[in-house]
Amino acid sequence: MAGGVWGRGRVAPVGGLTLTALAEGIQGIQGQPLGSPSEDPQPDLAAEPGCAGATHTAGSVPCSPPSAQEPAPEGPSQATQSSWEDGALADLALYTAGCMEEAGYAGTQETALTLSSALEAQGERLENQVQALVCGLLSQVPSLAEGRPRRAALRVLSALALDHARDVVCALLPCSLPPDRTAAELWRSLSRNQRVNGQVLVQLLWALKGAAGLQLDALAATHALGEMLTVSGCVGATRGFYPHLLLVLVTQLHKLAQGPRTPDSPKVWGPSHRGPPHSHASCAVEALKALLTGDGSRMVVTCMEQAGGWRRLVGAHTHLEGVLLLASAMVAHADHHLRGLFADLLPRLRSPDYAQRLTAMAFFTGLLQSRPTARLLREEAILERLRAWQGDPEPTVRWLGLLGLGHLALNRGKVRHVGTLLPALLGALGEGDTRLVGAALGALRRLLLRPRAPVRLLSSELRPRLPPLLDDARDSVRASAVGLLGTLVRRGRGGLRLGLRGPLRKLVLQSLVPLLLRLHDSSRDAAESSEWTLARCDQALRWGLLEEMVTVAHYDSPEALSRVCHRLVQQYPSCVPTFLSQTQGYLRSPQGPLRRAAAVLIGFLAHHTSPSCVSQDLLDSLMQDLGQLQSDPEPAVVSAAHVSAQQVALLARTLEPPHTSRLLSLHLLARLARLGTLTHQGHSASPARPLPVYTDSPFQRRSLADRWGCLGAS
């Protein structure tokens, strides 16, 4: 720098830049030349916009005000009202700037207080100097002492923002990246001032909305919002646009999740600079948490943390799941905002912006869980909207529509719309998208939980659709389908006991074998759901087999399974061929435990079955499939198939001789001989059929100890 007070290669004195800019602005407005009316030569002062500060060239600044050769006032309280006239204010600014280097602590304090008062008095006339003033504060605040001097300097920014909130935000945002402590302190100081924090938050909201496609601008606005919202009590300033701000932040997360991810994506320090730098998405999540916490909705934040909702919100494929979790948490713990959110969502449902529209759809769907909120619209209008979503080519939109129908099914007073709900829900059971099938199954289950649920109608409609889903390749679909059957049985148990539920009874018997075998499913959810559903069937149909079924489920007990088969064969002899045919299909399952379980079930069914209940073709087919299992890669499957083949052969030998000669062909006799199934007596004798004995299963059992991780020493 040049000579004089400003030309010693030092950092500009505290307050110098800001006061000089202030003086230039005031004198420029007045049309006065810079400098003092005194006869002494004055410096040529020129303040450059931006954060670099002002460059002062020649000359020196007088140490006394030219208009009054008296010492500087000791504090703002000694300044009279006349001293704040335009000319006196300009002279005071120049004098203070020139003498700042010799001011010390007392002068620094007085400078901050004087500048604060000056700006409060003349702020409406400083529009053109906002950029320089804000950047001056950024450079000066770190060198101010903690306490009253620093607070007084921060009052400058608040006084300026009172009349120029937009200009202050526009000036401070570019200086917030990369973020530093000073910028964060300035944002928080604005947040603490109740007179300006609402205006500043609104400006940041518009800045965030207007930064579409400009990632750095959006990041700066998001970071600034996070800093302001961390200040206790600031959320009260969002009254009137709280729902709008919340939805903008959530939509911002959707855009970030769907946007390109590169290694050089900008990072930002989280609010208050605790911990390592965070991504833009993490910064938005922190701002959202601060918004919720400051409003007293800490339970919403806790629920999201426990359910993994924050992680889902930032995921490219799980964002909408996170939105649904957030809506559910707000229904449970922040219902005072639901009406405002619902009203703000409606116009967004037709937004041309894809991210905004999908986020609004997910929020709308989640808020339908709240009965008071759902009543804000006519139920016919909601149904019409959700049904329209079912015709959308985008699977995600159809999925959200199905979830909405499920939430709507729980609301009382809408039972008359079952005829509208059912076609959409039943039609979705044939979708290829797992989310759609799962949403439809969940909605049907919710429909069954309602009073006066249409059990008979659903039993008839589900009979051709539900059994295939019990064997679906998708674990979640199998578990949900089995659970839906259990709920259907529980709701219709009264009629089942009286024999009045023909469609439901047929559906239960049709599903009995899959339920028994799915106790050995590799999916824990499917296995536990099968156990629960079998317990409901046992209760409704009064089998008295609950203990046996639980034992089979947790300990894979052959003795318990034998008692189950004995009871079922006694009660439903006409269904035995169906039971055997269904079990035969599982001999080709890709899951080893299911193949073994199917072989064992065939053995016990054959042991307890009367010869008059089966046909030659069925036994021939069973023997052929059991024989093919002799080359199975699992030794346990081979062993079980061998024992069950003996039981099928013994059952065949008890048939009348004309049937026996047709059944046991020479080829089959040779196969049985190779397996060691026939004794030296051949097939001339018909001894009593011994109970089959199976070796212990090597597959993991779902015992209680195993379930809770409490296995003892083996």
C-alpha positions in Angstrom: 0.0 0.0 0.0 1.0 3.6 -0.3 2.4 5.7 2.5 0.6 7.5 5.3 -1.4 5.8 8.0 -2.6 3.1 5.5 0.7 2.4 3.8 2.7 0.4 6.2 2.0 -3.1 4.8 -0.4 -3.9 7.6 -4.0 -5.1 7.7 -6.4 -2.2 7.5 -7.4 -0.9 11.0 -10.5 -2.2 12.6 -13.5 -0.2 11.3 -11.5 1.6 8.7 -13.0 0.0 5.6 -16.5 0.1 6.8 -16.4 3.7 8.0 -14.7 4.9 4.8 -17.3 3.2 2.7 -19.9 4.8 4.9 -18.4 8.2 4.4 -18.1 7.7 0.7 -21.7 6.6 0.4 -23.0 9.5 2.4 -20.9 12.2 0.7 -21.7 10.6 -2.7 -25.4 10.9 -2.1 -24.9 14.5 -0.9 -22.8 15.4 -4.0 -19.9 16.5 -1.8 -16.2 15.8 -2.5 -14.4 13.4 -0.3 -12.3 15.0 2.4 -12.5 17.7 5.1 -13.4 21.3 4.7 -10.1 22.1 6.4 -7.2 23.6 4.5 -4.9 20.6 5.2 -4.4 18.3 2.2 -6.8 15.3 2.4 -6.2 11.7 1.3 -7.7 10.3 -1.8 -9.9 7.5 -0.5 -11.4 4.9 -2.9 -13.3 1.9 -1.7 -13.4 -1.0 -4.0 -16.5 -3.3 -3.9 -15.9 -6.8 -2.6 -14.1 -8.3 0.3 -10.6 -7.0 -0.6 -11.2 -3.7 1.2 -10.3 -0.1 0.3 -7.1 1.1 -1.1 -5.8 4.4 0.2 -3.1 6.3 -1.6 -1.5 9.5 -0.7 -1.7 11.8 2.2 -2.7 11.4 5.8 -6.0 11.6 7.6 -6.4 14.3 10.2 -6.7 13.2 13.7 -9.4 15.7 14.6 -12.7 16.5 13.0 -12.2 19.6 10.8 -15.6 20.8 11.7 -14.9 20.8 15.4 -11.4 20.8 16.9 -12.5 18.9 20.0 -11.6 15.4 21.2 -13.7 12.6 19.9 -16.8 11.9 22.1 -16.2 9.2 24.6 -19.4 7.2 23.7 -22.5 7.4 21.7 -24.4 8.7 24.6 -22.6 12.0 24.4 -23.5 12.6 20.8 -26.3 15.0 20.4 -29.1 14.6 17.8 -27.6 17.4 15.7 -24.4 15.5 15.3 -26.2 12.9 13.2 -27.0 15.4 10.5 -25.6 14.5 7.1 -22.4 16.6 7.1 -21.5 15.8 10.7 -22.0 12.0 10.0 -19.6 12.2 7.1 -17.0 14.1 9.0 -17.3 11.7 12.0 -16.8 8.7 9.7 -13.6 10.2 8.1 -12.2 11.2 11.5 -12.8 7.8 13.1 -11.3 6.0 10.1 -8.2 8.1 10.2 -7.6 7.8 13.9 -8.4 4.1 14.2 -4.8 3.0 14.4 -4.2 4.8 17.6 -7.6 4.0 19.2 -6.9 1.0 21.3 -9.6 -1.0 23.0 -11.7 2.0 24.1 -11.5 3.5 20.6 -12.4 0.1 19.0 -15.5 -0.2 21.2 -16.5 3.4 20.5 -16.0 2.9 16.8 -18.3 -0.1 16.7 -21.0 1.6 18.7 -20.7 4.8 16.7 -20.9 2.9 13.4 -23.9 0.9 14.6 -25.7 4.0 15.6 -24.9 5.7 12.3 -26.2 2.8 10.3 -29.3 2.6 12.3 -29.9 6.3 11.7 -28.9 6.4 8.0 -29.4 2.8 6.9 -32.1 3.7 4.3 -29.5 5.7 2.4 -26.8 3.0 2.1 -28.2 0.8 -0.7 -25.2 1.1 -2.9 -22.7 0.4 -0.1 -24.1 -2.8 1.3 -21.6 -5.1 -0.5 -18.6 -3.1 0.8 -20.1 -2.9 4.3 -20.7 -6.6 4.6 -17.3 -7.5 3.3 -15.8 -5.0 5.6 -17.5 -6.6 8.6 -16.3 -10.0 7.5 -12.7 -8.8 7.6 -13.0 -6.8 10.8 -15.1 -9.0 13.1 -12.3 -11.5 13.7 -10.1 -8.8 15.2 -12.7 -7.4 17.5 -12.5 -8.4 21.1 -15.2 -10.7 22.5 -18.0 -9.0 24.4 -19.5 -5.6 23.9 -17.2 -4.5 21.0 -18.0 -7.6 19.0 -21.7 -7.5 19.8 -21.8 -3.8 18.8 -20.1 -4.6 15.5 -22.6 -7.4 14.8 -25.4 -4.9 15.4 -24.2 -3.1 12.3 -25.2 -6.0 10.1 -28.6 -6.3 11.8 -29.2 -2.6 11.5 -28.4 -2.8 7.8 -30.6 -5.8 7.2 -33.6 -4.1 8.8 -34.0 -2.0 5.7 -31.9 -3.9 3.2 -32.4 -7.6 4.0 -32.2 -8.7 0.3 -29.0 -6.7 -0.3 -27.4 -8.1 2.9 -28.3 -11.7 1.9 -27.0 -11.2 -1.6 -23.8 -9.7 -0.3 -23.2 -12.3 2.4 -24.1 -15.5 0.5 -21.0 -15.4 -1.9 -18.8 -15.0 1.1 -20.3 -18.1 2.8 -18.4 -20.5 0.5 -16.1 -21.9 1.5 -17.8 -21.4 4.9 -15.8 -20.0 7.8 -16.5 -19.1 11.4 -16.9 -15.4 10.7 -19.6 -15.9 8.0 -21.4 -18.4 10.3 -21.2 -15.9 13.2 -22.8 -13.2 11.0 -25.6 -15.5 10.0 -26.3 -16.4 13.6 -26.2 -12.8 14.7 -28.9 -12.1 12.1 -30.9 -15.0 13.4 -30.8 -13.7 17.0 -32.2 -10.3 16.1 -36.0 -10.7 16.3 -36.5 -7.6 14.1 -34.8 -9.0 11.0 -34.5 -12.8 11.3 -37.8 -13.4 9.6 -36.9 -11.1 6.6 -33.5 -12.8 6.2 -35.0 -16.3 6.3 -37.5 -15.3 3.6 -34.7 -14.0 1.4 -32.7 -17.2 1.9 -35.8 -19.2 1.0 -36.2 -17.4 -2.2 -32.4 -17.6 -2.9 -32.6 -21.4 -2.4 -35.6 -21.7 -4.7 -34.0 -19.4 -7.3 -30.8 -21.4 -7.4 -32.2 -24.2 -9.6 -29.2 -25.8 -11.4 -26.7 -23.6 -9.6 -25.3 -26.0 -7.1 -22.9 -23.6 -5.3 -25.6 -21.0 -4.9 -28.0 -23.6 -3.5 -25.3 -24.9 -1.2 -24.6 -21.4 0.2 -28.2 -20.8 0.8 -28.7 -24.2 2.4 -25.7 -23.7 4.7 -26.9 -20.2 5.7 -30.3 -21.6 6.6 -28.8 -24.3 8.7 -26.7 -21.8 10.6 -29.7 -19.5 11.3 -32.1 -22.3 12.3 -29.6 -23.7 14.9 -30.2 -20.5 16.9 -32.8 -21.2 19.6 -36.0 -19.4 19.0 -35.3 -18.6 15.4 -37.9 -21.0 14.1 -40.6 -18.7 15.5 -39.7 -16.3 12.7 -40.8 -18.9 10.1 -44.4 -18.6 11.2 -46.5 -18.3 8.0 -44.0 -20.1 5.7 -42.9 -23.0 7.9 -44.5 -25.7 5.6 -43.1 -24.0 2.5 -39.6 -23.9 3.9 -39.8 -27.6 5.0 -41.0 -28.8 1.6 -38.3 -26.7 -0.2 -35.6 -28.4 1.9 -37.0 -31.9 1.3 -37.4 -31.2 -2.4 -33.8 -30.0 -2.4 -32.7 -33.4 -1.0 -34.6 -35.1 -3.8 -32.8 -33.0 -6.5 -29.5 -33.7 -4.8 -30.2 -37.5 -4.6 -31.2 -37.6 -8.3 -28.3 -35.3 -9.5 -24.9 -36.5 -10.7 -22.4 -37.5 -8.0 -18.8 -36.7 -8.7 -15.7 -37.0 -6.5 -15.2 -33.3 -6.5 -18.8 -32.5 -5.3 -18.6 -29.4 -3.0 -18.3 -30.1 0.7 -19.4 -27.9 3.5 -18.9 -27.8 7.2 -22.0 -28.6 9.2 -23.8 -25.9 11.3 -21.6 -24.7 14.1 -18.6 -26.5 12.4 -18.7 -29.6 14.6 -17.2 -32.7 13.0 -15.8 -33.3 9.5 -17.0 -31.5 6.4 -20.4 -32.7 5.1 -21.8 -33.0 1.6 -24.5 -30.7 0.3 -27.2 -33.3 1.2 -25.9 -33.6 4.7 -26.0 -29.8 5.0 -29.7 -29.9 3.9 -30.5 -32.7 6.4 -28.9 -30.7 9.2 -31.0 -27.6 8.3 -34.1 -29.8 8.2 -33.3 -31.2 11.6 -32.7 -27.7 13.0 -36.0 -26.6 11.6 -37.9 -29.5 13.3 -36.0 -29.3 16.6 -36.4 -25.6 16.9 -40.1 -26.0 16.5 -40.4 -28.5 19.4 -40.6 -31.5 17.1 -37.6 -33.3 18.5 -39.6 -36.6 18.5 -39.9 -36.3 14.7 -36.1 -36.2 14.5 -35.8 -39.1 16.9 -38.2 -41.2 14.9 -36.4 -40.5 11.7 -33.1 -41.5 13.2 -34.5 -44.8 14.6 -36.1 -45.7 11.3 -33.1 -44.7 9.2 -35.2 -42.0 7.6 -32.4 -39.5 7.2 -30.2 -42.0 5.4 -33.2 -42.8 3.1 -33.8 -39.2 2.4 -30.4 -38.7 0.8 -30.4 -42.0 -1.1 -31.0 -42.0 -4.9 -33.4 -44.9 -4.7 -34.8 -44.4 -1.2 -35.6 -40.7 -1.1 -39.4 -41.2 -1.4 -39.3 -43.8 1.4 -37.6 -41.2 3.6 -40.3 -38.7 2.7 -43.0 -41.2 3.7 -41.3 -41.8 7.0 -41.0 -38.1 7.6 -44.7 -37.6 6.9 -45.6 -40.5 9.2 -43.5 -39.0 12.0 -45.1 -35.6 11.6 -48.6 -37.2 11.7 -47.6 -38.8 15.0 -45.7 -36.0 16.6 -46.2 -32.7 14.8 -49.8 -32.6 13.8 -50.1 -28.8 14.3 -48.3 -28.3 10.9 -50.3 -30.9 9.0 -53.0 -28.5 7.7 -50.5 -26.0 6.5 -48.4 -28.8 4.8 -51.5 -30.3 3.2 -52.5 -26.9 1.8 -49.0 -26.2 0.5 -48.8 -29.6 -1.2 -51.9 -29.4 -3.3 -50.5 -27.0 -6.0 -47.2 -28.9 -6.0 -49.0 -32.1 -7.1 -49.3 -30.7 -10.6 -45.9 -29.1 -10.7 -43.9 -29.5 -14.0 -40.8 -30.0 -11.9 -40.4 -33.8 -11.5 -38.6 -33.8 -8.2 -41.0 -31.3 -6.7 -44.1 -33.2 -7.9 -42.9 -36.6 -6.7 -41.9 -35.2 -3.3 -45.3 -33.6 -3.0 -47.0 -36.9 -3.9 -45.1 -38.8 -1.3 -45.9 -36.2 1.4 -49.5 -36.1 0.3 -49.7 -39.9 0.5 -48.1 -40.0 4.0 -50.4 -37.3 5.4 -53.5 -39.3 4.4 -52.7 -41.3 7.6 -54.0 -38.4 9.5 -57.8 -38.5 9.6 -58.3 -34.8 10.3 -56.0 -33.9 7.5 -57.6 -36.3 5.0 -60.9 -34.7 5.7 -59.7 -31.3 4.4 -60.6 -32.6 1.0 -63.7 -34.4 -0.1 -63.1 -38.1 0.0 -64.3 -38.4 -3.6 -61.7 -35.9 -4.7 -58.9 -37.8 -2.9 -60.0 -41.1 -4.4 -60.2 -39.6 -7.9 -56.7 -38.3 -7.5 -55.3 -41.6 -6.3 -57.1 -43.6 -9.0 -55.7 -41.2 -11.6 -52.2 -42.1 -10.3 -52.9 -45.8 -11.1 -53.0 -45.0 -14.7 -49.7 -43.2 -14.8 -46.9 -44.9 -16.8 -44.4 -44.3 -14.0 -44.4 -47.2 -11.5 -43.3 -44.9 -8.7 -46.5 -42.8 -9.1 -48.6 -46.0 -9.1 -46.9 -47.2 -6.0 -47.6 -43.9 -4.2 -51.2 -44.1 -5.3 -51.5 -47.6 -3.8 -50.0 -46.5 -0.6 -52.5 -43.6 -0.5 -55.4 -46.0 -1.0 -54.1 -48.1 1.9 -53.9 -45.1 4.2 -57.4 -44.1 3.0 -58.7 -47.6 3.8 -58.0 -47.0 7.5 -60.1 -43.9 7.7 -63.5 -44.4 9.1 -66.5 -43.2 7.0 -65.1 -44.5 3.7 -66.4 -48.0 3.8 -68.8 -47.2 1.0 -65.8 -46.7 -1.3 -64.6 -50.3 -1.0 -66.0 -51.0 -4.5 -63.7 -48.3 -5.8 -60.6 -49.4 -3.8 -60.7 -53.1 -4.5 -60.3 -53.1 -8.3 -57.1 -51.0 -8.1 -55.7 -53.0 -5.2 -56.5 -56.5 -6.7 -55.2 -55.4 -10.1 -51.9 -54.4 -8.6 -51.3 -57.9 -7.3 -50.2 -58.9 -10.8 -47.6 -56.1 -11.1 -44.0 -57.0 -11.7 -42.7 -54.2 -9.5 -42.2 -55.5 -5.9 -43.1 -52.1 -4.4 -46.5 -52.2 -6.2 -47.4 -55.7 -5.0 -46.2 -55.0 -1.5 -48.2 -51.7 -1.4 -51.4 -53.5 -2.6 -51.0 -56.4 -0.1 -50.5 -53.8 2.7 -53.6 -51.8 1.6 -55.7 -55.0 1.5 -54.6 -55.9 5.0 -55.5 -52.4 6.2 -58.9 -52.8 4.6 -59.4 -56.0 6.5 -58.6 -54.3 9.8 -61.6 -52.0 9.4 -64.9 -52.6 11.1 -67.3 -54.6 8.9 -64.6 -55.6 6.5 -65.8 -57.4 3.4 -64.3 -60.8 4.4 -66.5 -62.9 2.1 -65.9 -60.7 -0.9 -62.1 -60.6 -0.3 -62.0 -64.4 0.2 -63.6 -64.9 -3.2 -61.4 -62.4 -4.9 -58.2 -63.5 -3.3 -58.7 -67.2 -3.8 -57.2 -67.3 -7.3 -54.7 -64.5 -6.7 -53.2 -65.1 -3.3 -51.8 -68.8 -3.5 -49.3 -67.9 -6.3 -48.0 -65.1 -4.2 -47.3 -67.5 -1.3 -44.6 -69.0 -3.5 -43.4 -65.8 -5.1 -39.6 -65.5 -5.6 -39.5 -62.2 -3.8 -39.1 -62.6 0.0 -41.0 -59.5 1.0 -43.9 -60.5 -1.3 -44.1 -64.0 0.2 -44.1 -62.7 3.8 -46.7 -60.0 3.0 -49.0 -62.5 1.2 -48.8 -65.0 4.1 -49.6 -62.2 6.6 -52.6 -61.1 4.5 -54.0 -64.6 4.6 -53.5 -64.7 8.4 -55.4 -61.4 8.8 -58.2 -62.7 6.5 -58.5 -65.9 8.6 -58.5 -63.9 11.9 -61.3 -61.6 10.7 -63.4 -64.5 9.3 -62.8 -67.0 12.1 -66.4 -66.8 13.4 -67.7 -67.9 10.1 -65.1 -70.6 9.7 -66.1 -72.2 12.9 -69.7 -72.3 11.8 -68.8 -73.5 8.3 -70.3 -70.4 6.7 -67.2 -69.2 4.9 -67.0 -71.5 1.9 -64.5 -69.4 -0.1 -62.3 -68.7 2.9 -62.3 -72.4 4.0 -61.3 -73.4 0.5 -58.5 -70.8 0.4 -57.2 -72.0 3.8 -57.1 -75.6 2.7 -55.5 -74.6 -0.6 -52.8 -72.8 1.2 -52.1 -75.3 4.0 -49.2 -77.1 2.4 -47.4 -73.9 1.4 -47.8 -72.6 5.0 -46.3 -75.7 6.5 -43.4 -75.8 4.1 -42.7 -72.1 4.4 -41.9 -72.7 8.1 -38.5 -73.7 6.6 -38.2 -70.7 4.3 -34.8 -69.1 4.0 -36.5 -65.8 4.6 -36.9 -65.2 8.3 -39.9 -62.9 7.7 -41.7 -65.4 5.5 -41.1 -68.2 8.1 -42.3 -66.2 11.0 -45.3 -64.9 9.0 -46.2 -68.5 8.2 -46.0 -69.5 11.8 -48.3 -66.6 12.8 -50.8 -67.5 10.0 -50.9 -71.2 10.9 -51.7 -70.2 14.5 -54.6 -68.1 13.3 -55.8 -71.1 11.2 -55.5 -73.5 14.2 -57.5 -71.1 16.3 -60.2 -70.5 13.7 -60.6 -74.1 12.6 -60.0 -75.6 16.1 -57.3 -78.1 15.1 -55.7 -78.2 18.5 -52.2 -78.3 16.8 -50.7 -75.0 18.0 -48.0 -76.7 20.1 -47.1 -79.0 17.3 -46.8 -76.2 14.7 -44.7 -74.1 17.0 -42.4 -77.1 17.6 -42.1 -77.7 13.9 -41.3 -74.0 13.3 -38.6 -73.7 15.9 -37.1 -77.2 16.3 -38.0 -78.9 13.0 -39.4 -81.8 15.0 -40.5 -84.9 12.8 -42.6 -86.2 15.7 -44.6 -83.0 15.8 -45.0 -82.9 12.0 -46.3 -86.5 12.1 -49.0 -85.5 14.5 -50.0 -82.5 12.3 -50.2 -84.8 9.2 -52.3 -87.3 11.1 -54.8 -84.7 12.2 -55.1 -83.1 8.8 -55.6 -86.5 7.0 -58.3 -87.4 9.5 -60.2 -84.1 9.1 -59.8 -83.6 5.3 -59.4 -87.0 3.7 -60.7 -85.8 0.4 -57.9 -83.1 0.3 -55.1 -85.6 0.7 -54.4 -85.9 -3.1 -54.2 -82.1 -3.3 -51.9 -82.0 -0.3 -49.6 -84.6 -1.9 -49.6 -82.9 -5.3 -48.8 -79.5 -3.8 -46.0 -81.0 -1.7 -44.6 -82.7 -4.8 -44.0 -79.4 -6.5 -41.6 -78.3 -3.7 -39.3 -81.2 -4.4 -37.9 -79.1 -7.2 -37.4 -76.0 -5.0 -34.0 -74.2 -5.3 -33.9 -74.1 -1.5 -32.4 -77.2 0.1 -34.4 -76.9 3.3 -37.6 -76.7 1.4 -36.8 -79.8 -0.7 -36.0 -81.8 2.4 -39.1 -80.5 4.2 -41.3 -81.5 1.2 -39.8 -85.0 1.1 -40.5 -85.4 4.9 -44.0 -84.1 4.5 -44.7 -86.6 1.7 -43.5 -89.4 3.9 -45.7 -88.6 6.8 -48.8 -87.9 4.6 -48.2 -91.2 2.8 -47.9 -93.0 6.2 -51.2 -91.6 7.6 -53.2 -91.8 4.4 -55.7 -94.5 3.6 -55.1 -96.3 0.3 -58.5 -95.4 -0.9 -57.6 -91.7 -0.9 -54.9 -91.9 -3.5 -54.6 -92.9 -7.2 -52.1 -95.0 -9.0 -50.9 -92.1 -11.2 -50.3 -89.9 -8.2 -48.2 -92.5 -6.4 -46.3 -93.3 -9.6 -45.5 -89.6 -10.0 -44.4 -89.3 -6.4 -42.0 -92.3 -6.7 -40.5 -90.8 -9.8 -39.8 -87.4 -8.3 -38.5 -88.9 -5.0 -36.2 -91.2 -7.1 -34.7 -88.2 -8.9 -33.7 -86.7 -5.5 -31.2 -89.5 -5.1 -28.8 -87.3 -7.0 -29.5 -84.2 -5.0 -26.3 -82.3 -3.9 -27.6 -82.1 -0.3 -27.1 -85.4 1.6 -30.0 -84.6 4.0 -32.4 -84.3 1.0 -31.2 -87.7 -0.3 -31.7 -89.3 3.0 -35.2 -87.9 3.5 -36.2 -88.8 -0.1 -35.1 -92.4 0.6 -37.2 -92.8 3.7 -40.3 -91.2 2.1 -39.9 -93.4 -1.0 -40.3 -96.4 1.4 -43.5 -95.0 2.7 -44.9 -94.4 -0.7 -44.0 -98.0 -1.7 -45.6 -99.4 1.4 -48.8 -97.4 0.7 -48.8 -98.7 -2.9 -48.5 -102.3 -1.6 -51.6 -101.9 0.5 -53.7 -101.3 -2.5 -55.8 -104.2 -4.0 -53.8 -106.6 -6.2 -55.3 -105.3 -9.4 -54.2 -101.8 -8.6 -50.9 -103.0 -7.4 -50.0 -104.8 -10.6 -50.7 -101.7 -12.6 -48.9 -99.3 -10.2 -45.6 -101.1 -9.6 -44.3 -101.5 -13.1 -41.1 -103.4 -13.7 -39.2 -100.2 -14.1 -40.5 -98.9 -10.8 -39.7 -102.2 -9.0 -36.2 -102.1 -10.3 -35.8 -98.5 -9.0 -37.1 -99.5 -5.6 -34.8 -102.5 -5.4 -31.8 -100.3 -6.2 -32.9 -97.9 -3.4 -33.3 -100.8 -1.0 -36.9 -99.9 -0.5 -38.4 -103.4 -1.1 -37.7 -106.3 1.2 -36.8 -109.8 0.2 -40.5 -110.6 0.3 -41.0 -108.4 -2.8 -44.6 -107.2 -3.0 -46.5 -110.3 -2.1 -46.8 -109.4 1.6 -48.6 -106.4 3.1 -47.0 -105.8 6.5 -48.1 -102.9 8.7 -46.5 -99.6 7.7 -43.9 -98.6 10.3 -43.5 -94.9 11.2 -40.9 -93.3 9.1 -37.7 -92.2 10.9 -35.8 -89.2 9.6 -32.3 -88.1 10.6 -31.8 -84.7 12.2 -31.8 -81.8 9.7 -28.4 -80.2 9.2 -30.1 -76.9 8.2 -30.2 -74.0 10.7 -33.2 -74.3 13.1 -35.2 -71.3 14.2 -35.2 -72.0 17.8 -35.8 -69.3 20.4 -32.2 -69.4 21.5 -31.0 -69.0 17.9 -33.5 -66.1 17.3 -32.1 -64.0 20.1 -28.5 -64.9 19.6 -28.3 -66.8 22.9 -27.0 -70.2 21.7 -25.1 -72.0 24.4 -22.1 -74.3 24.0 -22.7 -77.0 21.5 
